[in-house]
């Protein structure tokens, strides 16, 4: 009990002791090489990666405000009809999502009535009557349903793909605002609007011409345009702004990248298609033409990052670098006391107990 009390007292009194580093020069070439090598690695890391590459001396903004406007241009023939943007572009007003029809499966002259369903495996927007009737001109029978007849699975006509759409162009206008730095940037030059009618994007020769051919977009996304015509697909258009406002803001330009977003390997959910109908009346009866449209949908995704010199992050980074350099001494002390100081000569010289008597 008395020993435990003495230990507790020693611990309490030792808590109030002051510790200060003691400078000791160790004449050991191997340890000196290790010490300078670790110092060089730490200093190189902070100079090259932290300050030059990551620009840790800057304050940053990663959530800018952005707006996107899109417009598609091009004319092609589908069968005997001329297809313009009104026919194949959805939605017509433009935005950060735009799609174009590349192929159609058309069911003509549908009316409300009863007809045979294709099979029990297919789910229709219909109601069964409970009767069993012949399946159109075939000998077998299926359930009778009340729906738009004839049904799509039986009467749909597959039209040829609009392969000339590979030369269609999409204009993507983007404005981005960094509120922290009060900087507004755009991906076009406002003083040259007529140039946009005859140019195409190139990262070097035409960086301010955001006009892209659909064939170029498909190639950049590593997709075959003929396959997209068959199944459709969703492609992400990524506009990346990485701005250094320590330089002139006019040097802040976007870069563009493209990637397929839908999972092409998962067949039930791959591709892109949708249905719409055109309604008309004939002899007092309502008819519709059902169109299943396959196409490319472009999702424009804007990402922004900006930085500018600030004193506070600079001080924090410098203090962190100096602290990290100090860790080199701790590492070398551990190496010296663990692997080199076999006779405990260094440890006796490094640690001294000094007391001041009155």
Residue pairs with C-beta under 8 A, 6 or more apart in sequence:
22 350
22 351
22 352
24 346
24 349
24 350
26 32
26 336
26 346
28 336
28 340
30 340
31 332
31 335
31 336
31 340
34 332
34 335
35 328
35 329
35 332
38 328
38 331
38 332
39 325
39 328
42 321
42 324
42 325
42 327
42 328
43 321
43 325
46 317
46 320
46 321
46 324
50 56
50 317
50 321
51 57
51 317
55 244
55 307
56 313
56 314
56 317
57 309
57 310
57 313
57 314
57 317
58 244
58 246
58 307
58 308
58 309
58 310
58 313
59 180
59 307
59 308
59 309
59 310
59 312
59 313
60 305
60 306
60 307
61 178
61 179
61 180
61 181
61 304
61 305
61 306
61 307
62 304
62 305
63 304
64 176
64 177
64 178
64 179
64 241
64 302
64 304
64 306
65 176
65 177
65 179
66 174
66 175
66 176
66 177
66 302
66 304
67 174
67 175
68 95
68 96
68 172
68 173
68 174
68 239
68 300
68 302
69 94
69 95
69 172
69 173
69 174
70 94
70 95
70 96
70 98
70 170
70 171
70 172
70 173
70 298
70 300
71 94
71 170
71 171
71 173
72 85
72 89
72 98
72 100
72 168
72 169
72 170
72 171
73 85
73 168
73 169
73 170
73 171
74 85
74 165
74 167
74 168
74 169
75 82
75 83
75 84
76 82
76 83
76 162
76 164
76 165
76 168
77 83
77 164
78 104
78 159
78 160
78 162
79 159
79 160
83 101
83 162
85 92
86 92
87 101
88 100
88 101
88 162
88 165
88 295
89 98
89 99
89 100
89 101
90 98
90 99
90 100
90 101
90 274
91 97
91 98
96 299
96 300
96 301
96 302
97 297
97 298
97 299
97 300
98 170
98 297
98 298
98 300
99 272
99 295
99 296
99 297
99 298
100 165
100 168
100 214
100 295
100 296
101 162
101 293
101 294
101 295
102 161
102 162
102 165
102 228
102 229
102 232
102 294
102 295
102 296
103 158
103 159
103 160
103 161
103 162
103 229
103 230
103 232
103 293
103 294
103 295
104 159
104 291
104 292
104 293
104 294
105 152
105 156
105 157
105 158
105 159
105 291
105 292
105 294
106 156
106 157
106 159
106 289
106 290
106 291
106 292
107 150
107 151
107 152
107 155
107 156
107 157
107 289
107 290
107 291
107 292
108 155
108 157
108 289
109 287
109 289
110 148
110 149
110 150
110 155
110 277
110 287
110 288
110 289
110 290
111 148
111 149
111 285
111 286
111 287
111 288
112 146
112 147
112 148
112 149
112 286
113 146
113 147
113 148
113 149
114 129
114 144
114 145
114 146
114 147
114 149
115 136
115 144
115 145
115 147
115 149
115 150
115 151
116 133
116 134
116 135
116 136
116 141
116 142
116 143
116 144
116 145
116 151
117 124
117 126
117 128
117 142
117 143
117 144
117 145
117 151
118 135
118 142
118 151
118 153
118 154
119 142
120 142
120 143
122 153
124 145
124 147
124 151
125 147
126 145
126 146
126 147
127 145
127 146
127 147
128 143
128 144
128 145
128 146
129 143
129 144
129 145
129 146
130 143
130 144
131 143
131 144
132 141
132 142
132 143
132 144
133 141
133 142
133 143
133 144
134 140
134 141
135 141
135 142
136 150
136 154
145 151
148 288
148 290
152 290
152 292
156 290
156 292
161 226
161 229
161 230
162 229
163 225
163 226
163 229
165 214
165 229
166 213
166 214
166 215
166 218
166 225
167 213
167 214
167 215
168 213
168 214
169 200
169 211
169 212
169 213
169 214
170 211
170 212
170 214
170 217
170 298
171 196
171 210
171 211
172 187
172 210
172 212
172 237
172 239
172 300
173 186
173 187
173 188
173 210
174 186
174 187
174 210
174 239
174 254
174 300
174 302
175 184
175 185
175 186
175 187
176 184
176 185
176 186
176 241
176 254
176 302
176 304
177 183
177 184
177 185
178 184
178 185
178 243
178 245
178 304
178 306
180 306
181 245
181 306
181 308
183 243
183 245
183 249
183 252
183 306
185 241
185 243
185 249
185 252
187 208
187 210
187 239
187 253
187 254
188 196
188 208
188 209
188 210
189 208
192 208
195 209
196 209
196 211
199 206
199 209
199 211
200 206
200 209
200 211
200 212
200 213
200 216
201 207
201 209
201 210
201 211
201 212
201 216
201 256
202 209
203 255
203 256
207 253
208 253
210 256
212 237
212 256
214 225
214 296
215 225
217 235
217 237
217 258
217 296
217 298
218 224
218 225
218 228
218 235
218 296
219 225
220 257
220 258
221 235
221 258
221 259
221 260
222 260
223 233
223 235
223 260
227 233
228 296
229 294
230 294
231 264
231 270
231 271
231 272
231 294
232 271
232 272
232 273
232 294
232 295
232 296
232 297
233 260
233 262
233 264
233 270
233 271
233 272
233 296
233 297
234 260
234 261
234 262
234 272
234 296
234 297
234 299
235 258
235 259
235 260
235 261
235 296
235 297
235 298
235 299
236 258
236 259
236 260
236 261
236 298
236 299
236 301
237 256
237 258
237 298
237 299
237 300
237 301
238 256
238 257
238 258
238 259
238 301
238 303
239 254
239 255
239 256
239 300
239 301
239 302
239 303
240 254
240 255
240 256
240 257
240 303
240 304
241 252
241 254
241 302
241 303
241 304
241 305
241 306
242 255
242 304
242 305
242 306
243 249
243 252
243 304
243 305
243 306
243 307
244 251
244 252
244 306
244 307
244 308
245 252
245 306
245 307
245 308
246 307
246 308
246 309
252 306
261 299
262 269
262 270
262 271
262 272
263 269
263 270
264 270
264 271
271 294
272 294
272 295
272 296
272 297
273 292
273 293
273 294
273 295
274 292
274 293
275 290
275 291
275 292
275 293
276 291
276 293
277 288
277 289
277 290
277 291
278 288
278 289
278 291
279 286
279 287
279 288
280 286
280 287
280 288
280 289
281 287
333 350
336 346
337 346
337 347
337 350
340 346
341 347
